[in-house]
Amino acid sequence: MLGLWGQRLPAAWVLLLLPLLPLLLLAAPAPHRASYKPVIVVHGLFDSSYSFRHLLEYINETHPGTVVTVLDLFDGRESLRPLWEQVQGFREAVVPIMAKAPQGVHLICYSQGGLVCRALLSVMDDHNVDSFISLSSPQMGQYGDTDYLKWLFPTSMRSNLYRICYSPWGQEFSICNYWHDPHHDDLYLNASSFLALINGERDHPNATVWRKNFLRVGHLVLIGGPDDGVITPWQSSFFGFYDANETVLEMEEQLPARPTHQSELLLLRLVCLKPPRRKEKPACRVQRQRESWGPGLSCGLS
């Protein structure tokens, strides 16, 4: 069942990525310009490595010698496995790649894969990710009736899916790990075994360490747009989300409403305002692109 989610990817998203690749791949030292940092690609829900064959071909053609690994794990229906299980599997796959790349690697993570990668960056104490590209990922969660939900839960509508997802049984499905119902916030915070933790919306013993690990990333690029068609709201790709009235609050607008939450949302804004270990101007900007896919946020964390 690869078609429901995977149909979104190929041509349009690959074309949108192309202008970013020279910026990322030219990060090698000048004397070794032909030696680019390895690229690791993580697919999304119901996808497989095959979905990224065009991107792989493009990188190989334009930057010969680049080591590109499209991880072939949790394909198709296996992508419904709990996200912490997937994080562990992908972690085991990226460790040897990173070990062979002392100068660092680039991560391109699509859709659900963007959440897997963000969790990886949080739990890995010694990762060496230079650039993390989150491509149309529900970073603040999903709350919408889309084709893949209707296929999985034919008798459930958006308004009552929380009854399934916020149960111990529901949390055994990846989609429920980031189902975020703005009308049942307390249930979400108490039941979410994944998103509420990596967002820091619920206290846990590893919160400080996870934030420190995440700050090892050199650059963060968030890509999404109103023509997405699946991520709901599409602003979730930029850490925007609904309030209780289903009004979308952008990343910055959410902070006053939740001043006590030491979340990745808060972390990202603080990093943009004051990069750690540096006194220069913030290396963060919001880029309004002409593509119909909408804006992109690029944060420099190094």
C-alpha positions as CSV (number, residue, x, y, z in Angstrom):
1,M,0.0,0.0,0.0
2,L,2.6,2.5,-1.1
3,G,0.4,4.8,-3.2
4,L,-1.6,6.7,-0.6
5,W,1.2,8.8,0.8
6,G,4.0,8.2,-1.7
7,Q,2.2,9.8,-4.6
8,R,3.0,13.2,-3.2
9,L,6.7,12.9,-3.5
10,P,8.5,12.6,-6.8
11,A,8.7,15.4,-9.3
12,A,7.5,18.5,-7.4
13,W,9.4,17.9,-4.1
14,V,12.5,16.7,-5.8
15,L,12.6,19.9,-7.9
16,L,12.1,22.0,-4.7
17,L,15.1,20.3,-3.2
18,L,17.4,20.9,-6.1
19,P,18.4,24.6,-5.3
20,L,19.3,23.5,-1.7
21,L,21.7,20.7,-2.7
22,P,24.6,22.9,-3.9
23,L,24.5,24.8,-0.7
24,L,24.7,21.6,1.4
25,L,27.0,19.6,-0.7
26,L,29.6,22.3,-1.2
27,A,30.4,22.3,2.5
28,A,33.5,20.3,2.0
29,P,36.9,21.9,2.6
30,A,38.3,23.8,-0.4
31,P,41.3,21.5,-1.1
32,H,38.9,18.5,-1.3
33,R,36.0,20.2,-3.1
34,A,35.2,17.0,-5.0
35,S,34.7,15.1,-1.7
36,Y,31.1,15.9,-0.5
37,K,29.6,15.0,2.8
38,P,27.5,11.8,2.7
39,V,23.7,12.2,2.3
40,I,21.2,10.0,4.2
41,V,17.6,9.9,3.1
42,V,14.7,8.7,5.3
43,H,11.4,8.0,3.6
44,G,7.9,8.6,4.9
45,L,4.7,6.7,5.7
46,F,3.9,3.9,3.2
47,D,7.0,4.8,1.2
48,S,10.2,3.0,0.4
49,S,13.6,3.8,-0.9
50,Y,12.3,3.5,-4.5
51,S,10.4,6.8,-4.1
52,F,13.7,8.7,-4.0
53,R,15.3,7.2,-7.0
54,H,15.1,10.4,-9.0
55,L,16.7,12.4,-6.2
56,L,19.5,9.8,-5.9
57,E,20.1,10.0,-9.6
58,Y,20.2,13.8,-9.6
59,I,22.8,13.9,-6.8
60,N,24.9,11.3,-8.5
61,E,24.8,13.2,-11.8
62,T,25.5,16.7,-10.4
63,H,27.8,15.8,-7.5
64,P,29.8,12.7,-8.6
65,G,31.4,10.9,-5.8
66,T,28.7,11.8,-3.2
67,V,27.8,8.9,-1.0
68,V,24.0,8.8,-0.9
69,T,22.2,6.2,1.2
70,V,18.4,5.9,1.0
71,L,17.6,3.8,4.0
72,D,15.5,0.8,3.1
73,L,13.8,0.2,6.4
74,F,10.2,0.0,7.6
75,D,8.8,0.1,4.0
76,G,5.2,0.1,3.1
77,R,2.9,-1.1,5.9
78,E,5.9,-1.6,8.2
79,S,6.0,2.2,8.4
80,L,3.0,1.9,10.7
81,R,5.3,0.4,13.4
82,P,5.6,2.5,16.5
83,L,8.0,5.4,15.9
84,W,10.3,4.6,18.8
85,E,10.8,1.2,17.3
86,Q,11.6,2.9,13.9
87,V,14.0,5.3,15.6
88,Q,16.0,2.4,17.0
89,G,16.1,0.7,13.6
90,F,17.2,3.8,11.7
91,R,19.7,4.6,14.5
92,E,21.4,1.3,14.0
93,A,21.5,2.0,10.2
94,V,23.0,5.5,10.4
95,V,25.7,4.9,13.1
96,P,28.1,3.1,10.7
97,I,27.5,5.8,8.0
98,M,28.4,8.5,10.4
99,A,31.4,6.7,11.7
100,K,32.9,6.7,8.2
101,A,32.2,10.5,7.8
102,P,34.2,12.4,10.4
103,Q,33.3,15.7,8.6
104,G,29.6,15.1,9.1
105,V,26.6,14.0,7.1
106,H,23.4,15.5,5.7
107,L,19.9,14.2,6.6
108,I,17.0,14.5,4.2
109,C,13.8,13.2,5.9
110,Y,10.4,13.1,4.3
111,S,7.0,13.4,5.9
112,Q,6.8,10.9,8.8
113,G,10.5,10.4,8.4
114,G,11.1,14.0,9.5
115,L,9.8,13.0,13.0
116,V,12.0,9.9,13.0
117,C,15.0,12.0,12.2
118,R,14.2,14.7,14.8
119,A,14.0,12.0,17.4
120,L,17.3,10.5,16.2
121,L,18.9,13.9,16.6
122,S,17.6,14.1,20.1
123,V,18.6,10.7,21.4
124,M,22.0,10.3,19.7
125,D,24.7,11.8,21.9
126,D,27.4,11.6,19.3
127,H,25.6,12.3,16.0
128,N,27.5,14.4,13.4
129,V,24.6,15.8,11.3
130,D,25.6,19.0,9.6
131,S,22.3,19.7,7.9
132,F,18.8,18.3,8.7
133,I,16.2,18.9,5.9
134,S,12.7,18.2,7.1
135,L,10.6,17.8,4.0
136,S,6.9,18.2,4.6
137,S,6.9,16.7,8.1
138,P,4.1,17.0,10.7
139,Q,6.5,18.4,13.3
140,M,3.7,19.6,15.5
141,G,1.5,16.7,14.7
142,Q,-1.4,15.8,12.4
143,Y,-5.1,16.7,12.7
144,G,-6.9,16.1,9.4
145,D,-9.0,13.7,7.4
146,T,-6.8,12.5,4.5
147,D,-7.0,9.4,2.3
148,Y,-4.5,7.4,4.4
149,L,-6.6,7.9,7.5
150,K,-9.8,6.9,5.8
151,W,-8.1,3.7,4.6
152,L,-6.8,2.9,8.1
153,F,-9.8,4.0,10.1
154,P,-12.8,3.8,7.8
155,T,-15.4,4.2,10.6
156,S,-13.6,7.0,12.4
157,M,-13.7,10.7,11.7
158,R,-11.2,13.4,12.6
159,S,-13.2,14.5,15.6
160,N,-13.2,11.1,17.4
161,L,-10.0,9.5,16.2
162,Y,-8.5,10.5,19.6
163,R,-10.5,7.7,21.2
164,I,-8.3,5.3,19.3
165,C,-5.0,7.1,19.2
166,Y,-5.0,8.1,22.8
167,S,-5.3,4.6,24.0
168,P,-2.4,2.2,24.7
169,W,-3.5,0.1,21.7
170,G,-3.6,3.2,19.4
171,Q,-0.1,4.2,20.4
172,E,1.2,1.0,18.7
173,F,0.6,2.7,15.4
174,S,3.0,5.4,14.0
175,I,0.2,7.7,12.9
176,C,-1.2,7.8,16.4
177,N,2.2,8.7,17.8
178,Y,1.8,12.1,16.2
179,W,-2.0,12.5,16.1
180,H,-2.6,15.9,17.8
181,D,-6.2,16.7,18.6
182,P,-6.3,20.4,19.7
183,H,-9.7,19.8,21.3
184,H,-8.3,17.2,23.7
185,D,-5.0,18.7,24.7
186,D,-4.9,17.0,28.1
187,L,-5.5,13.6,26.7
188,Y,-2.8,14.2,24.1
189,L,-0.2,15.3,26.7
190,N,-0.9,12.3,28.9
191,A,-1.2,9.6,26.2
192,S,1.3,10.6,23.5
193,S,4.3,8.3,23.8
194,F,6.3,10.1,21.1
195,L,5.4,13.6,19.9
196,A,4.7,15.1,23.3
197,L,8.1,13.8,24.5
198,I,10.3,15.0,21.6
199,N,8.4,18.3,21.7
200,G,9.2,18.6,25.4
201,E,5.5,19.2,26.1
202,R,5.6,16.7,28.8
203,D,8.4,16.5,31.4
204,H,10.7,13.6,31.2
205,P,14.2,12.8,32.6
206,N,15.9,13.0,29.3
207,A,14.6,16.5,28.2
208,T,17.8,18.4,28.9
209,V,20.0,15.9,27.2
210,W,17.8,15.7,24.2
211,R,17.9,19.4,23.7
212,K,21.7,19.4,24.0
213,N,21.9,16.6,21.4
214,F,19.6,18.5,19.0
215,L,21.8,21.5,19.2
216,R,24.7,19.6,17.6
217,V,22.9,20.0,14.3
218,G,24.7,22.5,12.0
219,H,21.7,23.7,10.0
220,L,18.0,23.1,10.0
221,V,15.8,23.5,6.9
222,L,12.0,23.2,7.1
223,I,10.1,22.8,3.9
224,G,6.3,22.7,3.4
225,G,3.4,24.6,1.8
226,P,-0.3,25.0,1.4
227,D,-0.5,22.6,-1.6
228,D,0.8,19.8,0.5
229,G,-2.6,18.0,0.6
230,V,-1.8,15.7,3.5
231,I,-0.1,17.4,6.4
232,T,-2.9,19.1,8.3
233,P,-2.5,21.9,9.1
234,W,0.3,22.3,6.6
235,Q,1.9,24.8,8.9
236,S,2.8,21.9,11.1
237,S,5.8,21.6,8.8
238,F,7.1,24.8,10.5
239,F,6.0,24.0,14.0
240,G,2.7,25.9,13.5
241,F,-0.5,24.3,14.8
242,Y,-4.2,24.7,15.6
243,D,-5.4,26.3,18.8
244,A,-8.7,25.1,20.4
245,N,-10.7,27.1,17.9
246,E,-8.7,25.5,15.0
247,T,-7.0,28.8,14.2
248,V,-3.5,28.1,13.1
249,L,-0.9,29.7,15.4
250,E,2.6,30.1,13.9
251,M,5.6,28.9,15.8
252,E,6.2,32.3,17.3
253,E,2.6,32.9,18.2
254,Q,2.4,29.7,20.3
255,L,5.0,30.8,22.8
256,P,2.8,33.2,24.8
257,A,0.1,30.6,25.1
258,R,2.4,28.0,26.5
259,P,5.2,29.9,28.3
260,T,6.1,27.0,30.6
261,H,6.6,24.4,27.9
262,Q,10.4,23.8,27.3
263,S,9.6,22.4,23.9
264,E,11.5,22.0,20.7
265,L,9.3,24.8,19.5
266,L,10.7,27.1,22.2
267,L,14.2,25.8,21.5
268,L,14.0,26.6,17.9
269,R,12.9,30.2,18.5
270,L,15.5,30.7,21.1
271,V,18.2,29.4,18.8
272,C,16.9,31.7,16.1
273,L,17.0,34.7,18.4
274,K,20.4,33.9,20.0
275,P,22.5,31.1,18.5
276,P,24.4,29.2,21.1
277,R,28.1,29.8,21.7
278,R,28.2,32.7,19.3
279,K,27.8,36.5,19.6
280,E,27.2,37.1,15.9
281,K,23.8,38.0,14.4
282,P,21.3,35.1,14.5
283,A,21.7,32.7,11.6
284,C,18.0,32.3,11.1
285,R,15.7,33.6,8.4
286,V,12.3,32.9,6.9
287,Q,12.5,32.6,3.2
288,R,9.3,33.3,1.1
289,Q,9.8,31.3,-2.0
290,R,8.0,31.7,-5.3
291,E,7.2,28.0,-5.6
292,S,3.6,27.1,-4.9
293,W,4.8,24.8,-2.1
294,G,5.1,27.9,0.1
295,P,7.7,29.2,2.6
296,G,10.8,27.6,3.9
297,L,12.5,28.3,7.3
298,S,16.2,27.9,7.5
299,C,17.8,28.0,10.9
300,G,21.6,27.9,11.5
301,L,22.3,26.2,14.8
302,S,26.1,26.1,14.7
